[in-house]
Amino acid sequence: MKKIFYILIFITLTIIFLSFDENTTVLKGPYLGQKLPKDTPEYFAPGIITTRHHQHSAPAFSPDGKEVYWSVFLAPLQARAPQVILYSKIEKGVWSKPQVAPFSGQYSDGSPCFTYDGNRIYFASDRPLKENGESRNDLNIWYVNKTEQGWSIPESIGSVINTDEHESRPTVTSDGSLYYVGHNEAYKNGNCIFRARLQNGIFQEPELLPVPINVEGKYSWCPFITKD
């Protein structure tokens, strides 16, 4: 069964390379060469990020603006196809065709987020905590570090934050503290927003954010922290 699942992943990843518009205009400049936003919403980077696939997280740009990561489902959600993290980067002044991130593609991964120094990406994943284990029924928060050879092997953020319930949608402050979606039955669909402060390189016990961020019986989702 596990082998069949991996074969399906391989097929869907192959489809993604064939499905992007080969005639897409070459993109140059900041933010994939897109126009600055105005009052009317527009599709972002049609044929590159906005495609016929189900995009599932906002694009996360590196602090230097030279890389962007985002996630997509490669089939309708009810088909249980994997969510994968894609990326594009500037190569010789031109944004590259989207590819699967080197740390994604085997399990369901999403919600990538850069730290403000650009040296780490946090993301949500159902990958097993032990090597060669089965994928989980919940999402945990993982991270990769930038090295001279590229991104490191993914590591779990640890049991202070990760539980047997869903943890996802990480976003980071300039001092490294983490905001994310966690679980509490008092909130709609069990989703609410937590904060875990970073002190001396160690995440402290997560705090459930108060009203007006979390309101009992309501739905809290997708936090985002600006640089300032």
N, C-alpha and C positions, 0 to 999 in steps of 0.2 A: 504494500500500500504506500509506504514511504517512497519507494522507487518511482511509482506512478506519479506521486505528487511532484517529485523533482523533475520528472519528464515534462509535466504540465508547465512547471515554472520555466523550463528551458524553452518550450514552445512559445509561451507568452512573451518572454524576453526577446525571442527572435522576431516575433510579430512587431514589436515596438520599433525595431530598427527599420523595418520595411514600411511602417505606417506613417512616419514623419514625411512631410511634404518635401520632396527632393527639389522642388522649384522655389523653395522659400528664398526670399531675398537675403543676400549676405548681410549679417548684422554686425554693426560696428558701434562703438561708443558706449557710454554709461547705460546701465540697466537694459542691456541687450539692444541699445539704440532706440528705445521707445520714447515717445513724446512724454513730456512732463504732464502729470495728471491735471485735469480741470474739474469742473463741477459735475460733469456727466460721466458716469462709469463707461469704460471701454474694455474690450478684451485685451489682455496683456500678452504680448508676443505671440500672435496667432500663428499656428503651424509649428511653434517651437515649444512653448509652455502650454498655451491654450490649444488643445487638440480635441479629437473625438474621444479620447480616453477620459476617465473620471479623475480629474485633479483633486487631490485631497489635502493639500497643505499649501499655505502661502509660500511663494519663493523666498528663500533665505539667501541673501547676498553676503559674501565675505566682506569684512570691513574695508578691504582695499578695492572692492567693487569688481574684482577680476574673476570671481567664480559665483555660481548660483546653484542651489540645490532645492529640489522640491519632490513631492511624491505623487504617484498616480496609481489607480487601480487599472489593470489592463483589460478588464471585462466588467460587465455589470456587477454591482455589489452582491446580488443574490447568487452569482456564479462562484463565489468564494475564491476568486482568483487572487493571487498575492498582490499586496501593495509594495511597490518598489520605489526607492529613492533614485532620482535621476540627477544629472548635473551637466552644466555647460561651463566652459571657461574661455577666457581670451587667449588665443594662440595666434601669434604674429598679427595682432591687431584685430582679429576677427573672432566672433563667438563661435565655438565649436558646435557641431551637431550633438544633441542630447545623447548621453550614454548612461548606463546604469552605474551608480557609484560603486567603487571597488569594495566597499564594506556592506553592500546590499545585494539582493537578488536571490538569496537562498531562503529567507523567511519573509514574513510580512513586516515591512519597515515604513515609517512615515514621520512627519513632523520634524524635519531637521531644523536645527537652530545653532548658529555660530555664537561662540563667546566673543567678547568685544576685542580680544587680542587676535582673533582669527585662528588660534592654535588648537581649538577643540570644537567638535560638532556633537551636540546632544541630539538624540532621536528616540522615538518610541519603536518597540519591536516585540514580537511574540517569540523570539528565538529562545531556545532552552538555556538555562543557567549553567548546565553542565555540557561539555563537549559531546557531540553525537547524540544528544538527547532529542526528544520529541518537541515540536513547537508547543508553546503554551496556549492556554485558553484565555489568557489575559495579556495586556500590554505592559511592559516595563520600560523604564528609561535607561538607555545605554549611551555610551560616548566613544568617540575615536579621537586620538590626538595626532596632530600634524608632526611628521618626522621628516628627515632628509630623504627617506625612501618613499614618502607618501603618507597616507593615513594608516594608523596603527590597527591592530586587531581590536574589534569592539570589546568593551568591558561594561559590565553592569554598574550602574551608579551606586548600588549597594542597598542593603536591607533597611537602612534608615528611611529611605524613600520608597523603594519598591516593595510591594506587598502581593498578596494573592488576588488583588483586584486590579482594575486598570489604572495605570499611570501613563499620562501622555501629554502632548502639547507643551514641551518645555520651552521656557524663555528665560533669559539670563540678564541680571543687572550688571552694571559696570564693575561692581565689587565681587561678582561671581555668584551671588545668591540666586537661587532658582525658584521660579514660579511655575506651576504646572497644574494640570487637571488630575485630580484624584477622586476617591470614592467616599461617599457618606450617604447613608440611606435617607437622611432628612431632606435631601435635595432631589429635584426632578431627575429621573433616570440615574440617580446616585452620583451625578457629576457635580463637582464643586472645585474651587481653586485653592491651592495650598501654596505656602511659601516655606522654603528651607534656606535659612541663612548659612552662608559660608564663613566659617571662622577658623583661622589658622589652617586653611586647606581642608577642613572637615565640615561636612554638612551637619547642621544641628537638627534636632527633632522638628519635623514639619509643623507649621502652624496653619490652622484653618482660618482663612481670611474672613473678617467680620462683615456685617452689613455696612455699606450697600453693595459690596462685591458679591458676597454670597447671601442669598435670601432663601430661607427654608421654603420648600415647595416649588422653587423656581429653578431655572436651568442656567448654570454658569459654565462657561466653555471658552477655550481659545484665548488665554491671556496673552498679552504682548507688552513688553517693557521697552520704552524708548531709551536711547543712550543717555539722555539728560534726566 
